[in-house]
């Protein structure tokens, strides 16, 4: 089973985090996906690690991480690949993919 995690920066302004969660809920509904969650890099929960663990517990064998950032900055170029590598080593047999190109991300939205 494939899980999708929408990965955002996170904010100390909870309304901003709720906006990302609402968009993730809409993605799950429109895409008819069973395993969809939101995760945050900083300032909010759940973390990517928490979301991955939850999806593994629910039977995911593959997880696609879809970044929800304005630009392909340092968090997506450096931080996300490091986090994905660490989580992959913690969950042997789990395939974690990170979508960082707009065409790949758009495929999940449309």
N, C-alpha and C positions, 0 to 999 in steps of 0.2 A: 504494500500500500504506500502511496506517495503522500507526503505531507508538504504543505506550503507554509513558510514562515515569512511574513512581511516584517522586515528588519529596519527600524527607524532609529534615529539618534536618541530620542527621549528628551524630555523637557522638565524643568521644575514647575512649569505651568501645566497642571493636570489636564486642563481643557485641551491643550495641544495633543497630549497623549491620547485622550479620548477620541479626538478627531482621527488619529491613525487607527485606533481600534475599530471605530465605526466604518472606516474605509475597508478594513480587513473583513469585517462582518459582511459588508456588501459584496466583496470579492467572493466570499464563501457561498453566499446566496446565488449570485448571478452565475458563478462557475459551477455550481452544484458539486463543490468539493467537500469531502467529509472531514479531512484533517487540515485545518487552517488556523493559524495563530499569529499573534503579533509578538515581536520581541524588540527589546531596546538595548542600545549600546551603553547608555549612561542615563542617569537621573530618573529612571522609571523601571518598573518591573512588568512582565518577566524579562529576564535576560535571555540571550540566545541559548545559553547553556540550559536554562530552565525549560524553555520551549522545546528544545531538542529532546531532553529527557522525558518530557510529557508525551511527545509524539512517539518516541520509542516504546514507552509504556502502553500506548494505544495501538501499537502494531506497525508503525511506519518502518519500512525497509529502505526508503529513499526519502530525502528531504530536499526541497528546493527552497533556497533562501533568496527572497526577492527584496533587494534594498529599496528603501523608500527615502531617498536623499535627493536633494536638488542637483548636485553635481557629483562627478566621479572624483572626489577629493581623497584626502589621506585616509579617512576612515574606511573607504571602500577599496583603496589600493593597497593599504598595509594592514589595517586592523582586522577587517573582515576575513581575509585569507588566513591570517594567523589564528583567529578564533575558530574558523572552520577546520583547519589542520588539527588544532588541539582537540576539538570535539570529535573529529573522526578517529583520533587515536584512543579516545575514551569509549567509543562505541564501535568496536570491530564488527565488520559486516554491514554497517550502515553506510549508505552512499549519501553524502551531503554535497549538493551542488550550490554554487552561488552564481546568480544571474546578475551580471553587472552591465551588460550591453542593453541599450534601449530596445532593440529588436527582440531580444530574448525576453525582456520584461513585458513588453507589449503583448506578446503571445499569451501571457497569463491573464491579461486584463480584457482582451478583445474576444 
